[in-house]
């Protein structure tokens, strides 16, 4: 068998992708067996797990001598399920996978080995992401891990543990390294981003406090962006920075999940319909050009058609521009899995309706951008992102990492089309 070209195969969230980069770095640094393939799994949906199992079988069939190692949230939650697969040699926990000292001593000589520990016992985030400079033009930086909340549909806290924040000094050190490597945009990421600093004895510590400190500390940083955030915990300082500091990008991706108050309560979410409307109105008052994305679950157990209509109404009233739709998938071990489930047909049809409305909103927004001048951060040669996180395609190759002025001339279903000014 020839050496496998891809050492780490990733499923799931942006944080998983970031951690996969660290794993790949460690494999190379410690010259770990050239025929190892590490699967970094996701547990958000059963479909994500199914795809991971399918990929494992395919890789093993094509590369019989490959050593298959499984890690990630699904491996942390149910390690034995993965170790029982005949294709899998080793299973590694979520805490272990990001420790450089673990990889220093990692050995594949023993098969059917579990390397997992109690994720709930992890109290601090000591992950060292220094040296990860292969992130194209945008630098993703983990500032938080885990979650203290227990939404009834979500299994992720059992894969990630309780919330814990990365220290300010470590965050600032990583940003300094990113700037030295000429990154133009930093994206703050985590499992429950708005909980950053909550365990601190300093009452001032909040996501807004951190964002303000970063921008004050690094005057030459062109762009700072926050990833998915909980609408129940957006603090005043973050809104203040959004209004007064235009280096904080005007795009917020909200973990809304639903538009019906009763369903939100059954989900154990901490916001209601009116909270989302008030939030987007206040953000637009402070920063008129802001755009919004959202995560939405279709077909949650007990969801009536009227409840589903409330989700559509919320997307329309709040004018959510970009929606990620997740058809409900019961996760074993969660309260929602024991509730009255809807049929697959109903869940699929409602997801289709949400996607249709989302597409309509996106196309309307794209149309409003035509003939406007936008600043675009280029990656992959001829693609890049505006400040409001719309993808722009150019008909010419531009050096990756360039921050350019562009005129939007047209749009299609996926992105805007631009020309350099």
Buried (B, 14 or more C-beta within 10 A) or exposed (E): EEEBEEBBBBBBBBBBBBBBBBBBBBBEEEEBBEBBBBBBBBBBBEEBBEBBBEBBBEBBEEBEEBBBBBBBBBBBBBBEBBBEBEBBBBBBBBBBBBBBEBBEEBEBEEEEBBBBEEBEEBEEBBBEBBBBBEBEBBBBBBBBBBBEBEBBBBBBBBBBBBBBBBBBEBBBBBBBBBBEBEBBBBBBBBBBBBBBBBBBEEEEBBBBBBBBBBBEEBEEBBBBBBBBBBBBBBBEBBBBBBBEBBBBBBBBBBBBBBBBBBBBEBBBBBBBBEBBBBBBEBBBEBBEEBBBBBBBBBBBBEBEEEBBBBBBBBBEBBEBBBBBBBBBBBBEEBBBBEBEBBEEEBBEBBBEBBBEBBEEBBBEBBEEBEEEEBBBBBBEEBBBBBBBBBBBBBEEEBEBBBBBEBBBEBBEEEBBBBEBE
